[in-house]
Amino acid sequence: MYRYNEVDQQLVDDRVAQYRDQTRRFLAGDLPEEEFLALRLMNGLYIQRQAPMLRVAIPYGTFSAEQMRTFAHISRTWDKGYAHFTTRTNLQFNWPKLEEVPDILAELAKVQMHAIQTSGNCIRNTTTDPLAGVAADEVEDPRPWCELIRQWSTLHPEFAYLPRKFKIAVSGGPSDRASARVHDIGLELVRNEAGEQGFKVLVGGGLGRTPFIGKVIREYLEPEELFSYLEAILRIYNLKGRRDNKYKARIKILVAAQGIEEFRRLVEEEWQHLKGGELRLTQERIDEIKAHFQPFAYDPAAAEDTSLEQALSSNQDFRIWYQQNTQAHRVPGYRIVHLSLKPLLGAPGDITHQQMDTVADLAETFSFGEIRSTQDQNLVLTDVQQKDLFALWQRLQDANLARANINTLSDMIVCPGFDFCNLANARTLNIADEINQAFEDLDYLHDLGDIQLNMSGCINACAHHHIGHIGILGVDKKGEDWYQITLGGNATENARLGKVLGRAVPAEEVPATLRILLETYLEQREEGESFLQTYERVGMEPFKKAVYQPA
């Protein structure tokens, strides 16, 4: 993973000192609240329903065991002993005291972390595939390109005050595990007819109150011109994006209004002034960053292990976990391991300080000291030898991190909802608990197969309900929580927005409605079909009829 140089570290240290002084002046009454608001947002600090919330950047979801231990220390010292992983692969502390946030930022800076640009109308954290570097089907490891984008975009003076927040995702290849198609800019690593590696560029994707799937603006971009082309897009957006209405200020609205052909023309025209200039990346610079992401020293004898087969045959619980929570690695003898942060009756994405320390220990013992966070609010250890899987599983069980539910119904993406968020108008965590209780049987969940259930507490769609196979949106009706259900969303290379099932249902009917949908799927599915495949074949009507016109 990337390690700071002296310039990186100085920048972060200076920002901590700057914000400490800004906080001091605000608390002393020398800095008006309206001025401090913008400053604290630039440093990742929100004021939520219950308390301040600090969002920490985890660039492209990759971090170290040492950094995880710092998270644990911060949660014990300045918070309530836990933290929350988000769908943008960041970490949030939900209970810091405003006057102590500079101390937290100083602690983060010691381990090369910060909260810069985790809020505000700027370029946010660039995300990517959590399997980057170990997936067999990727064109190239996308993380070096994410790091280059991070360095280009951090404190970029021209893009510090965009019309609205801006999000970029990079996919490593044809299998889009980064949801690049629902980002302001999506980059997909591709090869052209000559076999040269470059980028397909998509623009204008996004969720929220007006969701759009991104459109291809350029089929092939040579990698050396990545910065110049991104800059051209951002300049057109900065110039022409709406600033009179924050609900219509995202680039997706501009692309929809202009049309992709006209938007492409504007970008290409601007790009002519930038391409081939000082923004062009040299091969030396690219190689310098790629050197931080070289493959680990894998054991060539790892594939000779025979203990795994014995453990799988002798322990059914381990076998189920292995089948559900691990997947193939590009190096024989290794597996990718998913750590579920979706325990029964636990808030999705939450992790205690004890669990953080445990994960740090396990990463050092079993996975070269590196951890990944995912947009599904889980964690990944990407490089575990198969001979170590049983020992790892045992320790994960002790830490309540071994629930064998990855990609099942209970592996829900859920925002904090009304209980925490100022923007939410409906609760979500209580509904997630009810769903967990109603569908606790793991055998049943495994039989249902791959289902992505996403639930948001408001139209801002922080839980990506539009692209869930089943999406749930909380809405307020005269002070009561109701829930609108969508079906058929897809976050992959075949990205698609879900369609509304029908009228919203009250809170107490959500689990029962969900059961009807699942029973309908089981009745309709053909051999080997997933929920999404069945929906795509039979359409909405059987599900709508089962819910609203029961026999």
Buried (B, 14 or more C-beta within 10 A) or exposed (E): BBEBEEEBBEBBBEBBEBBBEBBEBBEEEEBEEEEBEEBBBBBBBBEBBEBBBBBBBBBBBBBBBBBBBBBBBBBBEBBBEBBBBBBBBBBBBBBBEBEBBBBBBBBBBBBBBBBBBBBBBBBBBBBBBBBBBBBEEBBBBBBBBBBBBBBBBBEBEEBEEBBBBBBBBBBBBEBBBBBBBBBBBBBBBBEEEEEEEBBBBBBBBBBBEEBBBBBBBBEBBBBBBBBBBBBBBBBBBBEBBBEEEEEBBBBBBBBBEBEBEEBBEBBBEBBEEBBEEEBBBEEEEBEEBBEEBEEBEBBEEBBEBEEBEEBBEEBEEBBBBBEBBBBEBBBEBBBBBBBBBBBEEBBBBBBBBBBBBBBBBBBBBBBBBBBBBBBBBBBBBBBBBBBBBBBBBEBBBEBBBBBBBBBBBBBBBBBBBBBBBEBBBBBBBBBBBBBBEBBEEBEEBBEBBBBBBBBBBBBBBBBBBBBBBBBBBBBBEEEEBBBBBBBBBBBBBEBBBBBBBBEBBEBEBBBEBBEBBBEBBEEBBEEEBBBBBBBBEBBBEBBBEBBEEEE
